[in-house]
Amino acid sequence: MVNRARGRLRYRGGLCVNCLAPNATDGLCQGCREDLPANRWHCHTCALPLPFASAGQRCGECLRNPPPFVRSIAPWRYQFPVDRMISRYKYHGQTAFARPLLRLFCAQLDELMADSPTPDVIIPAPMDGQRQRRRGFNQAEDIAREAGRATGVPVNTDLVLRTRAVNTQRGLSRRERMANLAGVFSARTDIPARVAIVDDVVTTGATTRQLARVLREAGAQEIQVWALARTP
């Protein structure tokens, strides 16, 4: 019944996209807003959720094998209800589920960026052309444009291109994802010094590592990763 009601009511103002409460602000009621799984303790470099605060806030993988980016911003863990909200948007084009996260993310960016230099450019993770045509949009580009409006940082979708299609990353291990993405990105040579890569979810970090490596080789000196959520 809730699902049927959501289908009829999701575009009416004031309704929570998760529980249909009538007192929502920007798509979420206060209860559902408080239930969003904040990524409170996390690795400073890759945003991997940590079980407790620790000195330096670096995960073991980033200590052993430092990635080519300096920090990651991902305010939520990819758990209920954030995982469901992103999936409804990403795979079904239901923008009402993404809008609350985008607005909250952009509202928090100034605070989240307080101890980092402002990027010169925002680059959304590029999507394979065939997949984007089938889906109708690139969710990373949508997030990047909202972040650009909030921060005043320009967004550029032409600095990095996908050179070929790849098999889906879902269900693959980190090693398999890295192999799957080998050589898939190509960057121009006029890359600004400070770059923010934007994606919807960071899973194993394979995509962001490959993107950041290509950008570093093309001249970027300081790279951040911005995403809505990070998988535990």
C-alpha positions in Angstrom: 0.0 0.0 0.0 2.8 2.4 0.8 4.5 1.7 -2.5 1.2 2.3 -4.4 0.7 5.5 -2.5 4.2 6.7 -3.2 3.7 6.1 -6.9 0.6 8.4 -6.8 2.0 11.0 -4.4 5.7 11.3 -4.9 5.5 14.6 -6.8 3.2 16.4 -4.4 4.8 19.0 -2.1 5.5 18.3 1.6 5.5 14.5 1.5 8.4 12.4 2.7 9.8 10.2 -0.1 10.6 7.4 2.4 7.5 7.2 4.7 5.0 9.6 3.1 4.7 11.7 6.2 3.0 15.0 5.2 5.4 17.3 7.1 8.5 16.8 5.0 11.1 19.5 4.2 13.0 19.1 0.9 11.5 15.6 0.6 12.3 14.2 4.0 10.4 14.3 7.3 12.5 15.0 10.4 12.5 11.4 11.5 13.7 10.1 8.2 16.3 12.9 8.0 17.7 11.8 11.4 17.7 8.2 10.3 20.1 8.8 7.4 23.3 6.8 8.2 25.9 9.5 8.8 29.4 8.5 7.9 30.7 9.8 11.2 34.0 8.0 11.6 35.7 7.4 8.4 39.1 7.2 6.6 40.1 10.7 5.7 41.5 9.6 2.4 38.9 7.2 1.0 35.9 7.8 3.3 35.7 4.1 4.3 33.5 3.9 7.4 35.4 3.0 10.5 34.1 1.4 13.7 35.5 4.1 15.9 37.5 7.3 15.8 41.2 6.8 15.5 44.4 8.9 15.3 45.0 10.0 11.8 41.7 8.6 10.5 43.3 6.4 7.8 42.2 2.9 6.9 44.7 0.1 6.5 44.4 0.0 2.7 45.2 3.7 2.4 48.2 3.3 4.7 49.5 0.3 2.7 48.7 1.6 -0.7 48.0 5.3 -0.7 45.6 6.3 -3.5 46.4 9.2 -5.9 43.8 11.5 -4.2 44.3 13.3 -0.9 40.8 13.0 0.6 37.2 11.9 0.1 33.9 13.5 1.2 31.0 11.1 1.5 28.6 12.2 4.2 26.6 8.9 4.4 27.2 5.2 4.5 25.6 3.3 1.7 22.9 1.7 3.9 19.2 1.9 4.3 17.5 4.3 3.5 20.3 6.0 1.5 21.0 2.9 -0.6 17.4 2.6 -1.6 17.1 6.3 -2.3 20.1 6.3 -4.6 19.0 3.1 -6.3 15.5 4.4 -7.1 17.1 7.5 -8.7 20.0 5.8 -10.4 18.2 2.8 -11.9 14.6 4.0 -12.2 15.1 7.7 -12.8 13.0 8.7 -9.8 14.6 12.1 -9.1 12.4 12.7 -6.1 14.5 10.2 -4.1 17.8 11.9 -5.0 16.6 15.5 -4.4 16.8 15.4 -0.6 20.3 13.9 -0.6 21.5 16.4 -3.2 20.2 19.4 -1.2 21.6 18.1 2.1 25.0 17.3 0.5 25.3 20.7 -1.0 24.2 22.4 2.2 27.1 20.6 4.0 29.8 21.1 1.4 31.1 24.4 3.0 31.5 22.7 6.3 33.0 19.5 4.8 35.5 21.5 2.8 36.6 23.7 5.7 40.0 22.1 6.0 40.7 21.6 2.3 41.5 24.1 -0.5 38.7 24.8 -2.9 39.0 22.8 -6.1 39.6 24.6 -9.4 37.2 22.3 -11.2 34.7 19.6 -10.6 34.8 16.6 -12.8 31.9 14.0 -12.8 32.9 10.4 -13.3 32.1 9.8 -17.0 29.7 7.1 -18.0 29.8 4.8 -21.0 27.9 6.5 -23.8 25.6 3.5 -24.5 24.8 3.1 -20.9 24.0 6.8 -20.5 21.7 6.8 -23.5 19.9 3.8 -22.1 19.6 5.3 -18.7 18.9 8.8 -20.0 21.3 10.7 -17.6 24.6 10.4 -15.8 23.9 10.7 -12.1 27.5 11.8 -11.3 27.0 14.7 -13.7 23.7 15.7 -11.9 25.5 15.7 -8.5 28.5 17.6 -9.9 26.3 20.4 -11.3 24.4 20.7 -8.0 27.7 20.9 -6.2 29.1 23.4 -8.6 26.1 25.7 -8.1 26.5 25.4 -4.3 30.3 26.1 -4.3 30.8 28.3 -7.3 33.3 25.8 -8.7 33.0 25.2 -12.4 32.0 21.8 -13.7 33.7 20.3 -16.7 32.5 17.2 -18.4 35.1 17.2 -21.2 38.4 16.8 -19.3 38.1 13.0 -18.9 36.5 10.6 -21.3 35.7 6.9 -21.3 37.6 5.2 -24.1 35.6 2.0 -24.1 32.7 0.2 -22.5 33.2 -2.1 -19.6 31.2 -4.9 -18.0 29.1 -3.9 -15.0 31.1 -3.4 -11.8 28.4 -4.8 -9.5 29.4 -8.0 -7.7 33.1 -7.6 -8.6 35.9 -7.6 -6.0 38.2 -4.6 -5.8 40.9 -6.4 -7.7 38.4 -7.4 -10.4 37.1 -3.9 -10.6 40.6 -2.5 -11.1 41.3 -5.0 -13.9 37.9 -4.2 -15.5 38.7 -0.5 -15.5 42.3 -0.7 -16.7 42.9 1.8 -19.6 39.2 2.9 -19.6 39.8 6.6 -18.9 41.6 9.2 -21.0 42.3 12.8 -19.8 43.2 16.0 -21.6 46.5 17.6 -20.9 45.2 21.0 -19.6 44.0 19.7 -16.2 43.9 22.3 -13.4 46.0 21.8 -10.3 43.1 21.1 -7.9 40.4 18.7 -8.9 37.3 17.2 -7.3 36.0 14.0 -8.8 32.3 13.5 -8.2 30.4 10.2 -8.2 27.2 8.9 -6.5 28.7 6.1 -4.5 32.2 4.9 -3.7 32.2 1.2 -3.4 35.8 -0.3 -3.5 37.4 2.9 -4.7 38.5 1.3 -8.0 36.9 3.8 -10.2 38.1 6.9 -8.3 41.6 5.4 -8.1 41.7 5.0 -11.9 40.3 8.4 -12.6 42.6 10.1 -10.1 45.7 8.3 -11.6 44.8 9.5 -15.1 44.3 13.0 -13.8 47.6 13.0 -12.0 49.4 11.8 -15.1 47.7 14.7 -16.9 48.9 17.3 -14.5 46.5 17.5 -11.5 48.4 18.0 -8.2 45.7 17.7 -5.6 42.6 15.6 -6.1 39.6 15.1 -3.9 36.7 12.7 -4.3 33.1 13.8 -3.6 30.3 11.3 -3.3 26.9 11.0 -1.7 27.7 7.7 0.1 30.5 5.2 0.8 29.9 1.5 1.2 31.0 0.0 4.6 
